[in-house]
Every structure is written in structure tokens, then in C-alpha cells.
Amino acid sequence: MGQLDGPSPAVRRSLCWGALLGALVFASAHVGSPDAIFQGSAGPYSIRVIVRTPGVVPGLADISVRVLSGPHVAAVTVLPLRGGTPTAALPPADTARAVPGDSSQYAAQLWLMAPGAYSVQVNLSGPGGGGTALVPVMALATKRLPMDRPLTWMLLALGLFLFVGALEIVLTATREGTLEPGVSADQGRRRRAWLVTGIAGVALAFAVWGGRAWWNAADTNHARSLYRPIPVHASVSGATQGPVLRLAYASTVWRMPNYSPLIPDHGKLMHLFLVRDSGGPGFAHLHPIPADSSSFTANLPPLPAGHYHVFADVVHENGLAQTLEDSVTLSPPPAFTWKATDGDDAYDVRGIAVTAGTPAGLEDRSLMTWTPPPGGLVAGRPVTLAFAVTGPDGHPAALEPYMGMLAHAAVERTDASVFVHLHPMGTISAGSALAIALRESGDTVRGRLAPRVAAAERTELPVMEGGAPGAFVLPYAFPTPGDYRVWVQVRRGGRILTGLFAMRVAGS
């Protein structure tokens, strides 16, 4: 990312941390959950930003900015920047319009014209001051838009009209084009006109066939260019200290198009989740370490036997965040003492899911309770999932930072069609935000930016507070209706504790 003209080092550091604290990412970083959600601060304002990318490039991204608290807002503007901080004069920003009937919400649309990394600069201004959030957004083609049936029939009718009209023009011009007004065409001229019209019909049919072939070829090329996560293969092998999980790229990295080195996110190169299929007990949140240039390994905890979905979150130096997917079948675990690969690794084998208002018992006898939002959970509707943890004595529990946050959560639809990694800042990737914020004009060589991102990740990050002691919120918008399981993890007394909640999402 380039620099603003003439910024001081202090200003640039402020922009970098501003990008981290006010950033959100879209890049198929989650499974089946394309909306990117951020909740936090922009200057004196507490805001929630939602970016709904079109899934096609070029395409229009819908941006929603809700002011949760702070001084009066006079104006909200948004500006797309190719990559990160601009290196030249900025074009005029687009003004987000206030949503009728809701003075705290603003909406805008921005064109993403080329695939790759963008950042959207969100500015809020008012009598009480201004605030800015630099929002990284990955523009990727992830879907093929179908053509509406009414539009299909309209185009077919229009095409038929033009085809017949063109033949009628050829017929009339050949038969009567050189005759004096009022003179009728003779039999020979009429036969010649029909012959020419037949030849023209064949030529037009070939033109239509060629257009159809071009359309199909363009559609095939688009389907081939759709973004797909890097294919991986999960396997388990035995070892003296217990089973080891190995996640390997299905191809060597130098054969992967647009591959760039990995950078840490929340201090880890990979966040790997194991979720047991069919709703059975068994969940793990691990942080594998590189075994070589194309694989990661982690000591596997004593999970129950069964089939597990594997979701692995990684962030690349170019800002791309991905969730890699596979599955693995675990055999009955032998007797062994688990030695975690990383100090933040944790697992849960109880599998007792509770619903709203029912406390989930944690392993240290504390309780975690989810308070449902007014109106319940509805697909596509932004919601704030509010949680509170109380100790065995019934008082609010003191929570400790867990990878820079008060909580982390894994959300999975029961059919595994949706998976997302949440925390109090939303669905953002801190690694992606730093990659865009720290990028300079000379960072065109692979591996040049990654060390600076790693160094910045080692700096103590501010923890997103939840307000009341023991309380925190997780902003999200469930993409589809259905039944979901949500594992919520906190740290207390040096232990990582996991609560499991069952949530039903209604259709919109």
C-alpha cells in the first residue's frame, strides 16, 4: 500500500492501527457467509459496517454504516481505493445517504471494477469531530449470476423481431429497391429477392450461432475464473505422543496461481477448527505449525471417533483471507496425554448445546448465557449476539484476553454449508487489515511485506471490551435460515473455556 502525500510517521502509524481497528474483509474468508461485518470505533463514533459484495467483477458493493453511539453525525462518505493508502490525489468521495426512518443508518453503493484488493475509506463527520475507518475489501468473482426468466423471454422476443425484421429489409430492398415508385416487381425479380433473402437468412443464422458460441465460451471462461480456495487434504498419523493431524496443500505452492506467503492473523498462521458431523460431541480449535512449505501439523486432542469437518482460516500477504475445507475420519483415540501444539489450542467433547436463556456450564463451573435479540434470529438481518459469563459465585466473571479478544466463536450450520469465525469486532481478519495498512509501493516482491506484518502482530493489541464485566457481543448476520451450532470460547483463570449454543434462524 502506498502512502499519502507527505504524511508524518506518527500519522502513518495512526492510519495503520486505524485500519486494523476499523477494518473488514471480504474474500471468501468464510464458508457460505459472504457478508463482511465490523463493529468498533471510528474516531468518537461507535459504528457497525456491513459490506455486501456482488460476487461478480465488475459489480456493485452495498455498504451499510450504522452509528451505534457518539456525537451527532452530519455526513458519511465512502471512497474506494485500489489496494491500500492512495499515492495520488483522491477522487471525490461518494456521500452515503441516510436511510429513511432510521437516522442512525447510512447506505451507499460502490463499483468494484477490477479483481483484487481494494480498501474503502469510510469517513464520518459532525460538530463533535470526525472519524475514519480504512476498510479492506477483496473483489473476487465467486458466483455466476443467472438470467431472469422474464428478461430471457424479452431478449428472445426482441432477437426474433430483429431477425425477421432484417430478413424483411433484405427481401424488400432486393425486390423493389431499384424500381420506380408504383412499379410492381416481375416474377424474376421476386424469385431473385427470395433467393437473396434465403442466403441472408443462412448468413444471419450463422451469425446467431457464432454469437451463441461466443456467449458460451465467455460463460465457460467466467466459470473457470471463479475464485476457489486452495484445495487441501487432511490426514491423521500416529506418533509416540499421540495422533497428529496433517493438513497439506493438494498442489505445490509454486503451481498455485496468485499464491503469496502466509501472514499471521491474531498471532497465528492458521486457525483450524474440527467439527464433528451429525451433531455429535467433538470440537477443537487448533493452531497448526508449518511442517514444510506445503503442510501444517498439530497434535490432535483426544476427540471422540467419528467424521469431522475441517475448516482452516489463513491469510495471505496480498490480503486474501481464505477458509480451507476438507474432512477427516477419526478412529477411537488411544490412551495418551495430549500436549498442545500451541498454548491457545483447545477442545471440547461434551457436546451439550443449550438454547437462549439457558446457561451453558463451562469446565470451571462458571456459566455462559446467551440473550437472544428482540425479534429473534432472521436470515440476512444484522444481529448482535450478546453473551455474559458468571462465576460459580454468581458474580460476573473476569475474562482474560484470548488472542487479543475477549471471545472467539465458531458458527456452523448443521449441514456444514455455512462456517464462520467470529469475535467482538465481527468477521474481520486482523492479518488482512494489517497487510493492506502496511503495504508500501515497493512491496511487489513476495515475502517482503510478511515480516513487517508479523512484527506488527507481535505488538500488544487493544482488547475489544464488551461493556459490563464478563459480557461481550458478537456482531453477525446469518446468511441462510436453518439450525446452527455456535461454539463460544473465552479465557478465564488461564484456561480456555467453551460454551455450545443451538440457534435456529428463521427465513426473512
JOQUI-V357355 format. One record per backbone hydrogen bond with DSSP energy under -0.5 kcal/mol. CO is the residue of the C=O (numbers start at 0). NH is the residue of the N-H. If there is no record, write none. Layout:
[[CO;NH] [CO;NH]]
//
This chain:
[[3;6] [7;11] [8;12] [9;13] [10;14] [11;15] [12;16] [13;17] [14;18] [15;19] [16;20] [17;21] [19;22] [25;137] [27;322] [29;31] [30;418] [35;50] [36;426] [36;427] [37;48] [39;46] [41;44] [44;41] [44;46] [45;67] [45;68] [46;39] [47;65] [48;37] [49;51] [49;63] [50;35] [50;52] [51;61] [54;141] [54;142] [58;60] [58;111] [60;109] [61;51] [62;107] [63;49] [64;66] [64;105] [65;47] [65;67] [68;45] [71;73] [71;127] [74;124] [75;95] [76;122] [77;93] [78;120] [80;82] [80;118] [81;83] [84;1] [93;77] [93;95] [96;106] [98;101] [101;98] [101;104] [103;66] [104;98] [105;64] [106;96] [107;62] [109;60] [110;112] [111;57] [111;58] [115;138] [116;82] [117;136] [118;80] [118;120] [119;121] [119;134] [120;78] [120;122] [121;132] [122;76] [123;130] [124;73] [124;74] [125;128] [128;125] [130;123] [132;121] [132;134] [133;135] [134;119] [136;117] [136;138] [137;139] [138;115] [139;141] [140;226] [142;144] [147;151] [148;152] [149;153] [150;154] [151;155] [152;156] [153;157] [154;158] [155;159] [156;160] [157;161] [158;162] [159;163] [160;164] [161;165] [162;166] [163;167] [164;168] [165;169] [166;170] [167;171] [168;172] [169;173] [170;174] [171;175] [172;176] [175;178] [179;182] [185;189] [186;190] [187;191] [188;192] [189;193] [190;194] [191;195] [192;196] [193;197] [194;198] [195;199] [196;200] [197;201] [198;202] [199;203] [200;204] [201;205] [202;206] [203;207] [204;208] [205;209] [206;210] [207;211] [208;212] [209;213] [210;214] [211;215] [212;216] [213;217] [214;218] [215;219] [216;220] [217;221] [218;222] [219;223] [220;224] [221;225] [222;225] [230;249] [232;247] [234;245] [236;243] [238;241] [242;299] [243;236] [244;297] [245;234] [245;247] [246;295] [247;232] [251;254] [252;255] [255;258] [260;316] [262;314] [264;267] [267;264] [269;271] [270;312] [271;285] [272;274] [272;310] [273;283] [274;308] [275;278] [276;279] [281;275] [282;347] [283;273] [283;285] [284;345] [285;271] [288;296] [291;294] [293;248] [294;290] [294;291] [295;246] [296;288] [297;244] [300;302] [305;329] [306;276] [307;327] [308;274] [308;310] [309;325] [310;272] [311;323] [312;270] [313;321] [314;262] [315;318] [319;315] [321;313] [321;323] [323;311] [324;231] [325;309] [327;307] [327;329] [329;305] [333;335] [335;337] [337;339] [341;344] [345;284] [347;282] [350;352] [353;501] [354;357] [356;358] [358;360] [359;367] [361;364] [365;361] [366;389] [367;359] [368;370] [368;387] [369;356] [369;371] [370;385] [372;375] [375;377] [376;505] [377;380] [379;381] [382;384] [382;475] [383;385] [384;473] [385;370] [386;471] [387;368] [388;396] [389;366] [390;393] [394;390] [396;398] [399;490] [400;402] [401;404] [403;463] [404;401] [406;423] [407;488] [408;421] [409;411] [409;486] [410;419] [411;484] [412;415] [417;412] [418;30] [419;410] [419;421] [421;408] [422;425] [424;38] [425;422] [427;429] [428;432] [429;433] [430;434] [431;435] [432;436] [433;437] [434;438] [439;442] [441;443] [444;447] [446;450] [448;451] [448;452] [449;453] [450;454] [451;455] [452;456] [453;457] [455;458] [462;464] [465;467] [467;470] [469;388] [471;386] [473;384] [475;382] [477;379] [481;504] [482;413] [483;502] [484;411] [485;487] [485;500] [486;409] [487;498] [488;407] [489;496] [490;399] [491;494] [494;491] [494;496] [496;489] [498;487] [499;353] [500;485] [500;502] [502;483] [502;504] [504;481] [505;378]]
//
